[in-house]
Amino acid sequence: MLPAGSNPERVARTLALAREGRAEADRGGKHELVVFVSTAFGGDEAHDRLAADLARGGGSVDPTLMVAGDPRAVASAIEPFFAAGATSVILQPGEAETDLAGFMEGVGAVARELTDR
């Protein structure tokens, strides 16, 4: 499991290390890898809100480690995490998100977008 703030390269490196360890331990089967991604739904305002929220928690914010936009844009932004080997991508709202029902509606739309591709 990787926390928000991970990028697809970290996903790939982590999965490679996990597979190496599993092989050395003679453990077969698939390795599950879950990654959290900081997400906001909406336009520039949503992006700015998420960036400000993340900055409050740790200083500078790398815009490549968060996704914001409409469900189609968010789906496109998380595809590299799956391509890198993540088996699940959890969309994590910012702490300041006040519309959790709306956020979950966006998550559902992303899931539909991904299954329709």
N, C-alpha and C positions, 0 to 999 in steps of 0.2 A: 504494500500500500504506500503510495506516494502522496505527500500533502500538496495543497495548492502552492504554486510557486515552482512547480516542476515544468520542464519543457519536453518536447518529444525526444530530444537527444538523451536526456536523463532517463526517460522511460526505456529507451533502447539499451543504454548502458546497464541499467538496473536489471532488465530482463536477461541480458547476456550473463551477468554475474550470477543471477539466480539459476539459470540453466547450467552454468559451469558447476556451481555448488551441488545441484541436484545430480549431475552426472558423476561427480566425484563421490557422492554419497550413495551412488547406485540407486537413485530414486527415479522411477519412471513417471510417466504421466505429464500432463500439461500443467504449467505454472500459471496461476491466476495473478494478474497484476492490475490493481485498481489505482486510478489516479484522480485526484480532485483538481478541478479547474475553477478558479474564481471567475464568475460570470455575472453579467448584467444584461437585461433585455431593454432595448430602446436605441436611441440614436446617440449623438455626441454627449448629451446630458447624462445618459446612463453610464457611458464610458467614464466621464469626468467624475461622477459620483463614486463609482467603483474605485477609480484611481485614488481619490481623496480618502476613501475608506481604508484602502490598503496602506496608504502613506501614514495614516494615523497609527497603524499597527506596527510599522517597522521602518519608517523613513522613506528612502527612495523607492520608486516603483518602476519595474521593468515592464513596459507595455506588452512585451511578447509573452508575458506569463499570466495574462488575463484575457478574457474574450468578452466582447460586448457587441450588441447588434440585434437584428431581428432573428427569428429562429433559423432561417436559411443561412445567415452569416455565421451564427454560432455553430451550426452543424458543420459548415465548411471549416471553421476554425479548429474544431476538435478532431476532425478526420486524421490529421497527422499523428495524434496520440494513439489512435487505433492502428494506424500504419506502422507505428514504432513498436507495437506489441501489447498495448494496454488491452485488457479484456473487458474492462468497465471504465467509463469516464463519468465521474460524479460532478454535476454542475453545482457549484457552491455559491450561494448568494453572499454578497458583502454583509458585514454585521449591521450596517445602517439600512439594509433593505426593509422597507415597511410593508410592502405588498407581497407577502409570501404566497398568497393564492395566485396572484398574477405571475409571480416567478414560476410557480409550479405549472401554470398553464403554458408558459414559455418552454419549460422543460418537456412537457408533453408534445408540443409542436416540434421541438428539435427531434424527439424520438420518432415521430411520424415522418419527418423530413429524412432522417437517416434510413428508415426502413423502406422508404419509397425510392431510394437511389439504386 
